């Protein structure tokens, strides 16, 4: 990304990682003062990232279901019935993923592309947090914003229209959208359920998200509250 001029966090030019107390440690340039990014920042950066040539790096293939089993297992304040439903939903989505429809050409994807992973600096937006970077369908990155329109209601129709115009594609019109949106919704729900086990103030929101997915809370968008 540095060689191609994509605005992103930069690793320091030194031999790394190093081992510290049994953990790998890396060193990065410190960001200047910044605030959270915008929907426009996300799409501008994604458009640059997705059109990069495939790098000679062992990025691995996108796995939209990574750590979900562990999240469900850790959701100790969720009822057994709801956890069983979440597990069944996960297996169903995995089966659909194995035979997913083709879409745009696969490319380097960020993996968790949302405004919280963009730092807006005085010089412009910077992409960060690449723990889920991989090679896969670019639609996965686009779905993160689309579900904020169709599922959570956090993005307005006007914001989303501008997002689509900038990228040149509306992922909600793709035949695989429901599958990818379902996977993203499950990630958002199990994240809340996992952490609700140790954060009582999140239990109500976690249960609400489960109720939404199980058809107990009416039609979307559901106005999910942010959890950080």
Secondary structure, DSSP 8 states (H G I E B T S, - for coil): -TTTT--B--B-SSS--EEETTEEE--B----SEEE--HHHHHHHHHHHHTS---SS---B--TTTTHHHHHHH-TTS-HHHHHHHHHHHHHHHHHHHT----S--EEE-SS-SGGGEEEETTEEEE---TT-EEE-THHHHHHHHHHHHTS--S-HHHHHHHHHHHT--GGGSTTHHHHHHHHHHHHHHHHHHHHTT-GGGHHHHHHHHHHHTT-S-SS--------
